[in-house]
Amino acid sequence: MKNIKLLLLIPFIGMCLCLPFANKIEPYIFGLPFLLFWIILWMILSSLVLTIVYKLDPENQGGDE
Protein backbone atom coordinates (compact mmCIF):
# COMPACT_ATOMS: atom_id res chain seq x y z
CA MET A 1 0.00 0.00 0.00
CA LYS A 2 3.03 2.23 0.20
CA ASN A 3 3.17 2.94 -3.54
CA ILE A 4 -0.56 3.24 -4.14
CA LYS A 5 -0.06 6.64 -5.79
CA LEU A 6 1.77 4.93 -8.65
CA LEU A 7 -1.69 3.92 -9.87
CA LEU A 8 -2.09 7.54 -10.95
CA LEU A 9 0.27 6.82 -13.82
CA ILE A 10 -2.33 4.56 -15.45
CA PRO A 11 -4.60 7.40 -16.70
CA PHE A 12 -1.56 9.37 -17.85
CA ILE A 13 -0.30 6.43 -19.88
CA GLY A 14 -3.75 5.74 -21.32
CA MET A 15 -4.48 9.33 -22.29
CA CYS A 16 -1.10 10.66 -23.35
CA LEU A 17 1.16 7.83 -24.35
CA CYS A 18 -1.39 5.51 -25.97
CA LEU A 19 -3.35 8.24 -27.73
CA PRO A 20 -1.28 8.10 -30.95
CA PHE A 21 -2.13 4.39 -31.27
CA ALA A 22 -5.84 5.14 -30.85
CA ASN A 23 -5.86 7.94 -33.43
CA LYS A 24 -8.38 6.33 -35.78
CA ILE A 25 -11.82 7.21 -36.98
CA GLU A 26 -13.07 3.68 -37.47
CA PRO A 27 -14.47 1.58 -35.87
CA TYR A 28 -17.42 3.57 -34.58
CA ILE A 29 -18.37 2.66 -31.02
CA PHE A 30 -21.76 3.84 -29.76
CA GLY A 31 -21.89 6.11 -32.79
CA LEU A 32 -18.64 7.85 -31.85
CA PRO A 33 -15.37 7.79 -33.75
CA PHE A 34 -12.84 5.60 -31.99
CA LEU A 35 -10.62 8.49 -30.87
CA LEU A 36 -13.51 10.32 -29.20
CA PHE A 37 -14.64 7.09 -27.55
CA TRP A 38 -11.06 6.50 -26.31
CA ILE A 39 -10.89 9.94 -24.71
CA ILE A 40 -14.28 9.57 -23.01
CA LEU A 41 -13.38 6.08 -21.81
CA TRP A 42 -10.19 7.33 -20.19
CA MET A 43 -12.03 10.22 -18.53
CA ILE A 44 -14.30 7.68 -16.85
CA LEU A 45 -11.43 5.32 -16.01
CA SER A 46 -9.43 8.22 -14.57
CA SER A 47 -12.26 8.98 -12.18
CA LEU A 48 -12.33 5.35 -11.09
CA VAL A 49 -8.57 5.24 -10.55
CA LEU A 50 -8.68 8.47 -8.53
CA THR A 51 -11.46 7.04 -6.36
CA ILE A 52 -9.48 3.85 -5.74
CA VAL A 53 -6.35 5.80 -4.83
CA TYR A 54 -8.34 8.04 -2.48
CA LYS A 55 -9.93 5.07 -0.71
CA LEU A 56 -6.67 3.10 -0.36
CA ASP A 57 -4.34 5.97 0.51
CA PRO A 58 -3.40 5.76 4.20
CA GLU A 59 -3.19 9.56 4.46
CA ASN A 60 -6.97 9.76 3.96
CA GLN A 61 -7.84 7.23 6.66
CA GLY A 62 -7.72 9.64 9.59
CA GLY A 63 -10.75 11.55 10.79
CA ASP A 64 -11.17 15.28 11.12
CA GLU A 65 -8.79 16.79 13.60
Backbone torsions as a table, in degrees:
resi	resn	phi	psi	omega
1	MET	NA	-5.7	-176.4
2	LYS	-68.6	-36.4	-176.2
3	ASN	-105.9	35.2	-176.8
4	ILE	-64.0	-27.1	-178.5
5	LYS	-71.5	-12.1	174.8
6	LEU	-67.4	-19.1	175.6
7	LEU	-62.7	-21.2	180.0
8	LEU	-68.7	-12.8	176.1
9	LEU	-75.1	-22.1	-177.7
10	ILE	-60.3	-50.8	178.0
11	PRO	-63.5	-35.2	178.0
12	PHE	-62.3	-45.2	179.9
13	ILE	-64.8	-43.0	-178.6
14	GLY	-66.4	-38.4	-176.7
15	MET	-85.5	-40.9	-172.2
16	CYS	-96.7	-48.1	-173.1
17	LEU	-83.7	-29.1	-179.3
18	CYS	-95.0	-6.5	-177.9
19	LEU	-60.4	-39.6	177.7
20	PRO	-61.6	-29.4	178.7
21	PHE	-76.7	-22.1	-179.2
22	ALA	-97.3	6.5	-176.5
23	ASN	-77.7	75.1	178.6
24	LYS	-136.1	156.5	174.5
25	ILE	-91.5	-42.8	-179.1
26	GLU	-103.3	146.1	8.6
27	PRO	-82.3	158.0	174.1
28	TYR	-86.2	131.9	178.5
29	ILE	-122.9	122.0	-175.3
30	PHE	54.5	33.5	178.7
31	GLY	79.3	5.7	-179.7
32	LEU	-107.2	145.0	171.1
33	PRO	-60.5	152.3	-173.1
34	PHE	-57.7	-40.0	-178.4
35	LEU	-63.3	-43.2	179.0
36	LEU	-66.0	-40.6	175.9
37	PHE	-61.4	-41.9	179.9
38	TRP	-59.6	-44.9	-179.2
39	ILE	-65.7	-44.2	178.9
40	ILE	-65.2	-40.6	177.8
41	LEU	-59.2	-44.8	-178.7
42	TRP	-73.0	-25.0	172.6
43	MET	-64.9	-42.8	178.8
44	ILE	-68.8	-45.5	179.4
45	LEU	-64.5	-33.1	177.1
46	SER	-63.8	-40.1	177.2
47	SER	-63.3	-40.5	178.7
48	LEU	-65.7	-42.4	179.3
49	VAL	-64.8	-41.2	178.1
50	LEU	-63.5	-38.2	177.3
51	THR	-64.9	-43.7	179.0
52	ILE	-62.5	-44.2	179.8
53	VAL	-64.0	-40.8	179.5
54	TYR	-63.0	-43.5	-178.5
55	LYS	-69.5	-35.4	-175.2
56	LEU	-91.8	-12.7	-177.4
57	ASP	-71.2	124.0	-178.2
58	PRO	-64.8	-22.9	179.1
59	GLU	-68.0	-20.5	-179.5
60	ASN	-95.7	3.6	-175.7
61	GLN	-80.9	-23.1	-177.7
62	GLY	-73.9	156.4	177.6
63	GLY	-84.3	-175.2	177.2
64	ASP	-70.1	138.2	-179.2
65	GLU	-109.8	NA	NA
